[in-house]
């Protein structure tokens, strides 16, 4: 396990040293220097790739060059501690459907049928699908715009996402949005994506707090990229969740580029999971292209959250194989880096694991599974394309709050209250006095 020795950290004698027995960032004394502390960040990857990206200026033009071992063999998939054959096949199918849906969206965009842009999660299917698969029915999640695979896992259909991008009348927002800004707080416990990166974190922390005030400990999962991880609201949200021991599971999608800015020019820490140390919460590192690693880490974090033990930060290392959006060709990314990560395609790796390593699928069964996914996606695409556009006169509907449209009630229980000491007047909510 990599060890981070904080040379400039001034230890405090006011609090005892605590060892976290559930994994994550572990604080412990060093024998030779009693007041110095070291921190371990569990790293479950079977490959630790190291690349150095530097910016090269040539008069008015700028390009990036990268150094590293690009011929390293592709690592195997790590066996899951929890997933059985049936579950692995389900995750694999979700990943395939995720990929085919985004390919269909790209074609629909080129046909002029998409309103606005399209945001892809190519190369991130294992992270989106396997993490969401670890959630229970009562747990909540807030995906970002690239986590469209997590929507499929939670029960949305491919047609929902495609109609949303085409602003169709039958889309979740009735044609009022051209991207994936929609949620479902009634059946699927999904908070809508928020474009301001990082804002989902305090919102999901609030969901966990609200559930606790109703007597229920939940896991709430959301995502952030390596660029958004540096925003102030990200710090505020994680810190609040840490202080209040809220069940936040934060997936940091460390995908090497924040739009056109490489990670080497964003932060100085070697791993973003090290930032968990500053919050006093567990942090772990996984291979984001390995569905088994993502699921195991997510499940451990979810179970920890349900026990009321607080947040967990999971850094998933991978590569976003498309640009920021469909308009971005990502020409700034060195070709060597793209070729390296293309060999580590999460679907190709998982397919090889299921067919050749575990032999849970024969080649024929795999072909049949893929054909079934493609047939389902074609039906979903046809439904989305044939859905009508919204009638013009409906444009004003749902813009302003109307009677009863925000009649939101506690989902699990009424928060406990207690009478005032005087015995007269309205009761005081215990929730207003303290959170824990």
N, C-alpha and C positions, 0 to 999 in steps of 0.2 A: 504494500500500500504506500502511495506517495505521502511524504511527510512535509508539512509546511512549517518551517521554523521561523517564527515572527521575530526578527532581530530587533525591530523598533518597538515591539509591544511592551508596555509597562504593566507587569502583572499586579494584581490587586490582592491584598490580604484580607479584604473585607468579606469575601465569599469563599466557601470551601470549594475545592476542586471536585468536579462531578464527572463520573464516567458514564457514558450513555450505553447501556447494555443492549439497546435495540439497533445498534449500528448507526452509522452517520459520523458526524464530526465528533471526535472523542478528545476530551481534554484530560491531560494527565501530567504529573510532575516529572521533571528530568532529574535523575539521581545526582548528577554532578552539580546541577544548578537548581536548588529546590524551588526558587521562585520563577523559573523559566518554564513555559508550557509549550508542548508540541501538540499538533493536531493531525489526526489521520483522516483522510477522505477515502473511503472504500471505492475502488475502481475495478469494476467487473469485466472490463473489456479484455478480450483475448489478443488484441492488437492495439498498440499505442503509437499511432502515427504522429510524427513530428514534422511539420513543414514551416519554413520561414518565408514569408512573403515580404518583398521590398518594393517600394515605389521607385520607378525610374522615370526621370524627366528628360525629354529630348526637345529642347526649345519650348514650343507651346503645347506639345503633346505629353501625355502621361500614360504609362503602362505599368503593369505589375509583373514581376518575375518571382518564381517560387523555387525553393530548394528543398529536397527531401528524397527519400527512398521510394521511388514510384514503381519499382519492380517487386516490392514485398508481396508475398503470397497472400491470397484472400484467407482470412481466418475462418475457422469453422463456427457454426452456430453453437452457443452454449446450451446444454440441456437445461430445461426449466425445472425448477423445484416443484412446480405446481401444475403446469399444463399437461393434460393427458392427450391422447391421440385425437379424440373428438374435438377438444377445444383448440388444439393446434390447427386442425383443418378449418374450423370456423374462422379463426383469426386470418388464416391464409386466404380464405374466400373473401373476407372483408377487404383485405389488402388488394386483391385482384379487382374487386368491384370499384374500389377507390381509384385505382389506376385507370381502368377503362372509362369511368365516368369523366375523369379529367381529360382524357384523350378525346372523348366525345365533345366536351365543352370547347376544347381547342378548335375542333372542326366546325362547331356551331359558330364560334367567333369568326372564323375565316369565311363562313357563309353569310356573315352579316346578320345573324339571328340573335346575337348577344348584345344587350344594352350595356355599354360601358366596357370595363376590362374584366379580365379573369385572373385569379390568383391561384397558382399551382403549388402543390406539395409533393412534386415529383422527387422521389428519393426519401421521403419522410413518412411513407405509408405505415411502416412498422411502428413508428413512434405514435402516430395518431390512433391507429386501430388497436394496438396491444395495450396502450395506456387506458383507453376508454373501456376496453374489455375487462379491466380489473375493477371497475366500479360496480357497485350493487344498484339495485333498482331505486333505493331511496337516496343514494348519493347524488350530488350535483356536479355539473361541469360547465365551464365557459370556454368554448373553443375559440381560437383565432381563425382568421379567414383561410388559412392553409390546412386547418385540421378538419377537412371535410370527411375524412375517413371516420373520425370519431362520431360524426352525425349518423353515419350508416350503422355503426355499432349500437347506437342508442335508439335506433328504430325509425329514423327518417329514411325516406326512400330517395334513390338517385334522382327521380323526377322532381322532388322538392328542390334540390339544389339547382338542377338545370332550369326549371321554370323560374326560379328566383333570379338567375343570371339573365334570363330572357325577359324579365319583368312581365310575366304572364298573369292573367287574372286568377288562375288556380294556384299561384305560388303562395308560400306561407305569408307573405305580406301583401297579397292581392295586387302585385304589380307596382308597389310603391318604392321598391328598392331594386337596384340592379346588381347587388352583390349578396354575400351570405349574411347580411345583418338581420337575422331572425332567431327567435328562441321559442321555448315552450316551457313555461313554469308550471303548467298544470299536470302534464302526463310524463314528460321526459326529463324534467328537472334541468333544463338547459337555459343558461343565461346567454342572451344574444352577444355575438362578438362586438367589441368596441374598437373603433378605428384608432383612437388615441392609445398607443401601446403602453401597457402597464396598468391601465385603468381597470381591467378585469380582476386584477389581484385584490385590491381592497373591496371590490364588489363581492367577490366570492368569499372573502374573509367575513364580510357582513352577512352573507347567507349562512355561514357556519355559526356565527354569533347568534343570528336570529333563531336557528334551530336549537342551539343550546338553551336560549331563554325559554324555549318551549319544551325543554326537558329531553332533548335528543342530540347525541353526538353523531355528526355526519362527516364523511369525507367530501371535500369539495376540490375539484381538480380544474386547473387552468394552465395555460401555456404562455411562454414568452420567448422571444428570440434573443440572440446574443446582443443585438443592438438595443432592443427595448429593455433588456435587463439593466441597462445603465440609466434608465429614467428615474426621476425622483419619486414618482408615484409608486414605482415598483418597490423601492426601498421602504416607503411608508406602509404599503400594504403588507409586505412580508414581516416588517418589524411589529406591526400591530397584531398580526396573527401569532407571531412568536411570543409576544408578551402575554397575550390572552390564551395561549395554548389552543388555538383554533385548528381544526383539522384540514388545513390547506395543503394540498399536494401540488407543488409547482413543478411543471416540466419545463426545463430550460432547453429549448431546441438550439443547440450550439451548432449552427449550420455554416459557420466559417465566413459568411458575408452578410453584412447588414446593408441591404441594397448594394451599392458599389464599394463599400468600405470593408476591407479585410479585417479579421479579428485582431491581427497583429497591430493594427492602428487604432483599436478601440479600447483596449485595456491591457494592463501589465501583468495581471495574475496569469499563471499557467493554465488553470482550470477555473471556470466560472463557479463550480461547486465550492471552491474555497470561500466564496462570499457567504456561504451558510455559516461559517465560523463567526462572522461578525454579528449574525442574528442570534447565535446560540442555539441553532437547530441542526439536525442531521443533514448532511449533504452526501450524495453518492454520484458516481459517474458510471454510465453505461454506454454501450455501443448502440447508437440510435438506429442502426440498420439491422439489429438483431432483435426480432420480435420477442424471443424468450427472455432476453435480458431486460427489455423494457417492461414486459409484463411482470416479471418477478419483483423488480424494484418498485413498480407502481402498486402491486398488491401489498407488499410489505408496508409501504407508506399509507395506503388506504386503511389497512387494519390498525396501524398505529393511530391514525386519525380517529377511527371509531372508538378506540380505547380512551380517547380524550387526552392523548399525549402530545398533541401539537403538530406543527407543520413539518414537512420534509421537502428538501430541494433535490430534484433529480436532474442532473445534466446529461442530456442525450447527445453524444457526439455523432455528427453526420454531415452531409453536404446537401444543400438545396440545389437541385440539378436544373432548375430554371431560374430566370431572372426574377426581379421583384414582382413583376406582373407580366402579362402577355406582351406588353409594349416594349419590355426590356429584354434585349437579346443576350444580355450578360457577356458582352464581348470583352469586358474588363477582366474576366476570370481566366487565368492561365489554362491553356488547353490540357497541360499535363495533369493539373489538379482534377479537371472534369473526367479525364480518362481513368485516373486512379479510382475515383469514387464510382464511376460507372461499373467497374468490376465488382464493386461492393453493393450492387443494387439489392435492396432488401427483399424484393419479391424473388429474384433469381436465386439468392442465397437460401431463402426459406423453402423454395421449391426443391432445390437440391437436397436440403436437409430432410424433407418429407419423403422424397422419392428415392434418393440414393443412400442416405445415411440411416434413417429410421425405417425406411421401406414401409411406411404407412400408406403410401400411394403407389400403385403401379403406374408406369408411363401412360397406359391406356386410361386408367382412372383419372390421372391428372389432366389428360387431354379432354376427357368428358367434363370434368369440373370446370375447366377454362371455357369450354363451349357453352356450358350452362350459364356461366357468368355473362358471357357475351350475348347470349340470347335474352337474358333478363335485362341487360343494359339496353339492348336495341328496343325492347318493348317500352322501357322507361323513356328512352329518347323520343320515340314516336309519340308517346302520350304528351311529353313536354312540348314538342314541336307543334302538335295539333291543338294544344290548349289555346283558347282565344286570348287576345289582348284585352286589358280592362276597358270598360266603356268610359268614355271621357267624363260623363256626368258623375262618375264615382270618385273622381280625383280628390274632392274635398272631404270625403268620408274618412274617418279615422285620423284626421289631422288634429282636431281639437278634442279635448276630453268631453265626453257626453255623459249623460246620467247613467250611473251604474257601470261605466266602462273600467273603473279602477276600484271596484269593490273587492279588495284583497283581504282575505281573512287568514289568521294563523293556520298553517298547514298541519301542524302536529298537535298542538295543545295551546290553551290560553296561558300566557305567562303568569307565574304565581304573583300574588299581591298580598300585602299585609296591612292591617288597619293602622292608622296613626296612633301615636302614644296617647293622645288625648281621648281617643275613642270616638271622636266626632269628625265630621268632614269626610271628603273622598279618601279612598284607600290609596296607598302609595305602592307603586310597582317595585318589587325587589330588583327588577332588571335595571331600573333607573339608578339604583344606588351602587350596584357593583356588577361587573360582567362575569367574573369567574364563579 
